[in-house]
Amino acid sequence: MDTNAGDEIVVEILPTIRTYRSGRVERLQPTDFVPASLDPPTAVLSKDLHINPFTLLSARLYLPTLSTATANGRKFPVFVFFHGGGFCIGSAFSSIYHNYLNSLVCRAQVIAVSVDFRLAPENPLPVAYDDCWEALQWISGGSGKPEPWLTEAADLGKIFLAGDSTGANIAHNMAVRFGQNNSPVEGLVLMHPYFWGKERIGSEKEEKEGVMLKSKDADALWPFVCPGTSGLDDPRVNPTAEGGRSLAALGCRRVLVSVAGRDLLRERGRLYFEKLKQSGWEGEAEFWEAEGEDHVFFLLNPGGEKAVEFMERLVSFLNKK
């Protein structure tokens, strides 16, 4: 009998996750959890809440506390954020997202809700989509116990859906659901969105050296996290696939798509933007590209020149009248 059979690697998707024949799951990027708190440099206050105690669906809320707007009773737009990590790693409670959202909330004067959804492969898609939709119903007051930060300080008529990488994929799919329900939100922010497809397009045909994401790993990720999928042209991962649903019904009024010049996913983000404009969708779309940068660089080096430029663009988008 082979006693090492359980240690055989079944799926390896770099730099994210590795699974073994025994069922063991090894997450390759450990999450450093940080507590909610008052952040002195930004004067942003955060707290954690359970949305569904049975599934452990939860969220971290961020409130800009020391501002003239608060004193004047102004209500803040709501920035709903879905973290990246290939649907299988990461957390709303990790330092990388906590620090970034503190900065954004301070700069943009918004309330942020960072959703901590269940992860694959233990909870394969569509679990994350369903969790995030449940969170959005809770934010809008449609379910659960009312949250004072939202009922008293939030402008629920100005909700923005946002995410990085696979979190951006979630944000798009939530906007699709809002469109299906004829209840559009104010905006959609796609930061280096994970969209993919069966056929290579543009620079995807070239394997670049020294970049974070590789084509073979992008190919492997979707069927791994969504075993019931129809394939890489599933409209949830390839919203521009021929024969798929039209982007014309996207449930938001404005869209910002951002990509990075060295990122494998750049072509898909650009194609999404172009197809959206051609679809007959009646909203306002913006596109921003960071030349020479790689996937989610703004999180990894938030003080860099291009990251600061992107933050300014994001703040401008959120505050546009």
Secondary structure as GFF3:
##gff-version 3
##sequence-region A 1 321
A	DSSP	three_ten_helix	5	7	.	.	.	ID=ss1
A	DSSP	beta_strand	9	13	.	.	.	ID=ss2
A	DSSP	beta_strand	17	20	.	.	.	ID=ss3
A	DSSP	beta_strand	25	27	.	.	.	ID=ss4
A	DSSP	beta_strand	38	39	.	.	.	ID=ss5
A	DSSP	beta_strand	44	52	.	.	.	ID=ss6
A	DSSP	beta_strand	57	64	.	.	.	ID=ss7
A	DSSP	alpha_helix	68	71	.	.	.	ID=ss8
A	DSSP	beta_strand	76	82	.	.	.	ID=ss9
A	DSSP	alpha_helix	95	108	.	.	.	ID=ss10
A	DSSP	beta_strand	111	116	.	.	.	ID=ss11
A	DSSP	alpha_helix	127	139	.	.	.	ID=ss12
A	DSSP	alpha_helix	148	153	.	.	.	ID=ss13
A	DSSP	beta_strand	154	164	.	.	.	ID=ss14
A	DSSP	alpha_helix	166	180	.	.	.	ID=ss15
A	DSSP	beta_strand	185	191	.	.	.	ID=ss16
A	DSSP	three_ten_helix	202	205	.	.	.	ID=ss17
A	DSSP	alpha_helix	215	225	.	.	.	ID=ss18
A	DSSP	three_ten_helix	247	249	.	.	.	ID=ss19
A	DSSP	beta_strand	252	260	.	.	.	ID=ss20
A	DSSP	alpha_helix	266	278	.	.	.	ID=ss21
A	DSSP	beta_strand	284	290	.	.	.	ID=ss22
A	DSSP	alpha_helix	297	300	.	.	.	ID=ss23
A	DSSP	alpha_helix	305	319	.	.	.	ID=ss24
###
